[in-house]
Amino acid sequence: MGIATPTQAHNKMKIILRGVFLIPVDIYTALKDTIKSNDLVQSVHTIHGKRIHFTYCKAIVDQKLIHHELLHRLQISETEITHLLTLKTLIPLENVSLSSNANEVSQSLVKGFIYVQLEPDLNEGLLIPIADLKRGYRSNNEADNEYSVIGPKVGFVEDLDTNLNLIRKELISENLRFEECIVGSLSQTRVTIIYLDGVCNPQHVNTVRQRIVDADVDMLFDSSILDQIIADRANSPFPLFMSSERVDRAKFNLMNGQVVILSSGSPYFISGPTTVFDFFASPEDYYLPWILGTFFRCIRYLGVLLSILASPAYVAILTFHYSVIPQSLLGPIIESRTNVPFAPFIEVLLMEFTVEMLREAGARLPTKVGQTLGIVGGIVLGTAAVQAALTSNILIIIVSLSALPSFATPIFKMANTIRFLRFPLIVLAAAWGGLGIMIGIVILLGHLLRLKSLGTPYLVPLYPFRFRDYTDSFLRSSLNLTENRPNFLRPLKTKRYKASEPKDTNDDYNNE
């Protein structure tokens, strides 16, 4: 039987005293019971005769920083380590702090901190941030879902610090403000509010800040979840915040006086206040001459009308109002529907659901397989349905006119809303024909009139009527007419730039 050393005897005595007199356990020992995880590492290193304790979570820290910036620096240092303040001066990292609070230490460890302690006092130590936050994130920051034909192709990624760097590099202004919040009791997700001080209305910033602070969630998976949490009305199919992955769109929104919100782990930002017309404006509209930009924007609005009304109009006309069909078209329509056993309502629903299933399947499959499925599936199913007399060839054209324009909407969330709106209108058209379509449109307009984004009406400048804001809503006017920021955003600084007429140098040449 061995004789216990003084240190072992002291430790046994401490254990006995803890059990009898409830002496508190030191932080180093208590962390094992607090963080019961296999990735918790607790190691002891002897450097220059001094025992130093390290505690960290292996899954989130940067191992290179531990070995090269901590251990290596301490080993080659000739300074005698007598207390924690001396140790702090030897560590070449920022945001190093002293802590003796067990709860603060445990919360910091799961965020990527390392806790360094010196014997014999294990109730205090240094918290050093060494998290490897960029591990697992993609380095390619090209905007995949919002492809740009003309203009920048840079998009955000999942790393928040990289996204903030992209904005700071593009907007070189001392008025650019970043405010960081933590959302999610389990995820502890970093959320950053971005705005231009002196341009953005402080009321909008305060509203966003308050709603984010009041958000009580366990985990924030993506910025789209935050969009639904802080929206003015949750029970609406329409997106109330702009959502995009393009850096140039974020810069444009900041310049207008909107609030931009970025969250860690999401390549998409959300911004507000926004109107329904903002979702049909593309950055390419401003990279082209204003006449072409206006033309393409009008095509998008026409596409929305076709996408929503084409299929319901087909059902209403063939069910109730076939008398409005021109006589020259009546023969081909009757011939195409001679052997179709379904009513127009069932026929349209069958084709619309088929198109939606093809679209969903193409989106979930790998890119090359999805493209092949969309093309081949559409052709094969359409041809087979017509030959089997399950549908008419005219309906194939109608469904194509409904499906294709929804792809022209620049923002994916609004495109999904347009896809959804067709189906209630189809049901109303089958029930009451043209009257049902009008009832659906009235209900839709009534819903839009009640919507607000950060307190701003969703249909402005149409309602409330703002004549000056029409220059950059339905149309994309010339730069001479868009020098002012939108009035409905209530910006502190109205002018974006000073428009001036170009000087004709030919007049000087002719005078000579």
Backbone hydrogen bonds, N-H to C=O, Kabsch-Sander energy under -0.5 kcal/mol:
donor,donor_aa,acceptor,acceptor_aa,energy
9,A,5,T,-2.7
10,H,6,P,-2.1
11,N,7,T,-2.3
12,K,8,Q,-2.6
13,M,9,A,-2.2
14,K,10,H,-2.0
15,I,11,N,-2.1
16,I,12,K,-2.5
17,L,13,M,-2.6
18,R,14,K,-2.3
19,G,15,I,-2.0
20,V,16,I,-1.9
21,F,17,L,-2.8
22,L,18,R,-1.0
27,I,122,L,-0.7
28,Y,122,L,-1.1
30,A,26,D,-2.4
31,L,27,I,-2.0
32,K,29,T,-0.9
33,D,29,T,-0.6
33,D,30,A,-0.5
34,T,30,A,-1.7
35,I,31,L,-2.7
36,K,34,T,-0.9
37,S,35,I,-1.7
40,L,37,S,-1.3
41,V,39,D,-0.6
41,V,56,Y,-3.3
43,S,54,F,-2.4
45,H,52,I,-2.8
47,I,45,H,-0.7
47,I,50,K,-2.7
50,K,47,I,-1.5
52,I,45,H,-3.2
52,I,50,K,-0.5
53,H,117,Q,-2.7
54,F,43,S,-3.2
55,T,115,Y,-1.7
56,Y,41,V,-2.2
57,C,113,F,-0.5
58,K,39,D,-3.4
58,K,56,Y,-0.7
60,I,57,C,-1.2
61,V,57,C,-1.1
62,D,130,I,-2.8
63,Q,61,V,-0.8
66,I,62,D,-1.4
67,H,63,Q,-2.0
68,H,64,K,-2.9
69,E,64,K,-0.6
69,E,65,L,-1.2
70,L,65,L,-1.1
71,L,66,I,-2.8
72,H,67,H,-1.4
74,L,70,L,-2.4
75,Q,71,L,-2.2
76,I,72,H,-2.0
77,S,73,R,-0.8
82,T,80,E,-1.0
87,L,83,H,-1.8
88,K,84,L,-2.5
89,T,85,L,-1.5
90,L,86,T,-0.8
90,L,87,L,-0.7
91,I,87,L,-0.6
91,I,88,K,-0.9
93,L,91,I,-1.3
97,S,127,L,-1.8
99,S,125,G,-2.3
102,A,100,S,-0.6
105,V,101,N,-2.3
106,S,102,A,-2.4
107,Q,103,N,-2.2
108,S,104,E,-1.9
109,L,105,V,-2.2
110,V,106,S,-1.3
111,K,108,S,-0.9
112,G,109,L,-1.2
113,F,108,S,-1.8
114,I,128,I,-2.3
115,Y,55,T,-3.0
116,V,114,I,-0.6
116,V,126,L,-2.4
117,Q,53,H,-2.3
118,L,121,D,-0.6
119,E,51,R,-1.9
122,L,120,P,-1.0
125,G,99,S,-1.9
126,L,116,V,-2.8
127,L,97,S,-3.3
128,I,114,I,-2.4
128,I,126,L,-0.6
130,I,112,G,-2.1
130,I,128,I,-0.6
132,D,60,I,-3.0
133,L,131,A,-1.1
135,R,132,D,-1.0
137,Y,134,K,-1.5
141,N,139,S,-0.5
143,A,153,K,-1.9
144,D,142,E,-1.0
149,V,147,Y,-0.6
155,G,141,N,-4.8
156,F,245,E,-2.3
160,L,158,E,-0.6
163,N,159,D,-1.8
164,L,160,L,-2.5
165,N,161,D,-1.9
166,L,162,T,-2.0
167,I,163,N,-1.8
168,R,164,L,-2.6
169,K,165,N,-2.2
170,E,166,L,-1.4
171,L,167,I,-2.6
172,I,170,E,-0.7
173,S,171,L,-1.5
176,L,173,S,-1.2
177,R,195,Y,-2.9
179,E,193,I,-2.3
181,C,191,V,-3.4
183,V,181,C,-0.5
183,V,189,T,-2.7
185,S,217,V,-2.3
186,L,218,D,-3.1
187,S,218,D,-1.7
188,Q,184,G,-1.6
189,T,183,V,-2.4
191,V,181,C,-3.0
192,T,262,L,-3.2
193,I,179,E,-3.4
194,I,192,T,-0.5
194,I,260,V,-3.3
195,Y,177,R,-1.6
197,D,175,N,-3.1
197,D,195,Y,-0.7
199,V,196,L,-1.8
200,C,196,L,-2.7
201,N,257,G,-0.6
204,H,201,N,-0.9
205,V,201,N,-1.4
206,N,202,P,-2.7
207,T,203,Q,-2.2
208,V,204,H,-2.3
209,R,205,V,-2.7
210,Q,206,N,-2.6
211,R,207,T,-2.2
212,I,208,V,-2.2
213,V,209,R,-2.3
214,D,210,Q,-2.1
215,A,211,R,-0.6
215,A,212,I,-0.8
217,V,215,A,-0.7
221,F,219,M,-0.7
225,I,222,D,-1.1
226,L,222,D,-1.2
227,D,223,S,-2.2
228,Q,224,S,-1.5
229,I,225,I,-1.7
230,I,226,L,-2.3
231,A,227,D,-0.6
236,S,234,A,-1.5
242,M,271,S,-2.3
244,S,269,F,-1.7
247,V,154,V,-1.8
250,A,246,R,-1.4
251,K,247,V,-2.3
252,F,248,D,-2.0
253,N,249,R,-2.3
254,L,250,A,-2.2
255,M,251,K,-2.4
256,N,252,F,-1.7
257,G,253,N,-0.9
257,G,254,L,-0.7
258,Q,253,N,-2.5
259,V,272,G,-3.1
260,V,194,I,-2.6
261,I,270,I,-3.2
262,L,192,T,-2.3
264,S,190,R,-2.6
265,G,158,E,-2.7
266,S,263,S,-1.4
269,F,244,S,-2.8
270,I,261,I,-2.1
271,S,242,M,-1.6
272,G,259,V,-1.7
276,V,458,Y,-2.4
278,D,275,T,-1.0
279,F,275,T,-0.5
279,F,276,V,-0.7
280,F,277,F,-1.2
281,A,278,D,-1.0
285,D,282,S,-1.9
286,Y,283,P,-1.4
287,Y,283,P,-0.6
287,Y,284,E,-0.6
288,L,284,E,-0.8
293,G,289,P,-2.6
294,T,290,W,-2.4
295,F,291,I,-2.0
296,F,292,L,-2.5
297,R,293,G,-1.8
298,C,294,T,-2.3
299,I,295,F,-1.8
300,R,296,F,-1.6
301,Y,297,R,-1.8
302,L,298,C,-2.4
303,G,299,I,-2.4
304,V,300,R,-2.0
305,L,301,Y,-1.8
306,L,302,L,-2.2
307,S,303,G,-2.7
308,I,304,V,-2.2
309,L,305,L,-2.5
310,A,306,L,-2.2
313,A,309,L,-2.4
314,Y,310,A,-1.9
315,V,311,S,-2.1
316,A,312,P,-2.7
317,I,313,A,-2.6
318,L,314,Y,-2.1
319,T,315,V,-1.5
320,F,316,A,-2.6
321,H,316,A,-1.7
324,V,321,H,-1.9
325,I,322,Y,-1.2
329,L,326,P,-1.1
330,L,326,P,-1.4
331,G,327,Q,-0.9
333,I,329,L,-1.9
334,I,330,L,-2.4
335,E,331,G,-2.6
336,S,332,P,-2.2
337,R,333,I,-1.4
338,T,335,E,-0.9
340,V,337,R,-0.5
347,E,343,A,-2.6
348,V,344,P,-2.6
349,L,345,F,-2.3
350,L,346,I,-2.5
351,M,347,E,-1.8
352,E,348,V,-2.9
353,F,349,L,-2.6
354,T,350,L,-1.5
355,V,351,M,-2.4
356,E,352,E,-2.3
357,M,353,F,-2.3
358,L,354,T,-2.2
359,R,355,V,-2.3
360,E,356,E,-2.5
361,A,357,M,-2.6
362,G,358,L,-2.4
363,A,359,R,-1.8
364,R,360,E,-1.7
365,L,361,A,-1.6
370,G,366,P,-3.3
371,Q,367,T,-2.3
372,T,368,K,-1.9
373,L,369,V,-2.6
374,G,370,G,-2.3
375,I,371,Q,-2.1
376,V,372,T,-2.7
377,G,372,T,-0.5
377,G,373,L,-2.0
378,G,374,G,-1.3
379,I,375,I,-2.1
380,V,376,V,-3.0
381,L,377,G,-2.5
382,G,378,G,-1.9
383,T,379,I,-2.4
384,A,380,V,-2.7
385,A,381,L,-2.5
386,V,382,G,-1.8
387,Q,383,T,-2.4
388,A,384,A,-2.1
389,A,386,V,-1.2
390,L,385,A,-2.5
391,T,385,A,-1.1
396,I,392,S,-1.2
397,I,393,N,-1.2
398,I,394,I,-2.1
399,V,395,L,-3.1
400,S,396,I,-1.8
401,L,397,I,-2.3
402,S,398,I,-1.3
403,A,399,V,-2.4
404,L,400,S,-2.6
406,S,403,A,-0.6
407,F,403,A,-0.6
407,F,404,L,-1.5
408,A,405,P,-1.2
409,T,406,S,-0.8
411,I,279,F,-0.9
412,F,410,P,-0.5
415,A,411,I,-1.8
416,N,412,F,-2.0
417,T,413,K,-1.6
418,I,414,M,-2.2
419,R,415,A,-2.0
420,F,416,N,-1.8
421,L,417,T,-2.1
422,R,418,I,-0.8
423,F,420,F,-1.0
425,L,421,L,-1.3
426,I,422,R,-2.2
427,V,423,F,-2.0
428,L,424,P,-2.3
429,A,425,L,-2.4
430,A,426,I,-2.0
431,A,427,V,-1.4
432,W,428,L,-2.7
433,G,429,A,-1.8
435,L,432,W,-1.2
437,I,433,G,-1.7
438,M,434,G,-2.2
439,I,435,L,-2.4
440,G,436,G,-2.3
441,I,437,I,-2.3
442,V,438,M,-2.5
443,I,439,I,-2.5
444,L,440,G,-2.3
445,L,441,I,-2.8
446,G,442,V,-2.6
447,H,443,I,-2.2
448,L,444,L,-2.3
449,L,445,L,-2.3
450,R,446,G,-0.9
450,R,447,H,-0.5
451,L,447,H,-0.8
451,L,448,L,-0.6
453,S,456,T,-2.7
454,L,452,K,-0.5
456,T,453,S,-1.7
458,Y,451,L,-2.1
460,V,457,P,-1.0
462,L,459,L,-1.9
463,Y,459,L,-1.5
466,R,461,P,-2.0
469,D,466,R,-0.7
470,Y,467,F,-1.5
471,T,468,R,-0.9
472,D,469,D,-1.1
473,S,470,Y,-1.1
475,L,470,Y,-0.9
477,S,471,T,-2.4
477,S,475,L,-0.7
481,L,478,S,-1.7
482,T,478,S,-0.5
482,T,479,L,-0.6
485,R,494,T,-3.1
489,L,486,P,-1.0
490,R,487,N,-1.7
492,L,199,V,-2.3
494,T,492,L,-0.5
496,R,483,E,-3.6
497,Y,483,E,-1.1
499,A,497,Y,-0.7
505,T,503,K,-0.9
507,D,504,D,-0.9
508,D,504,D,-0.5
509,Y,505,T,-1.6
510,N,506,N,-2.5
511,N,507,D,-2.0
512,E,508,D,-1.2
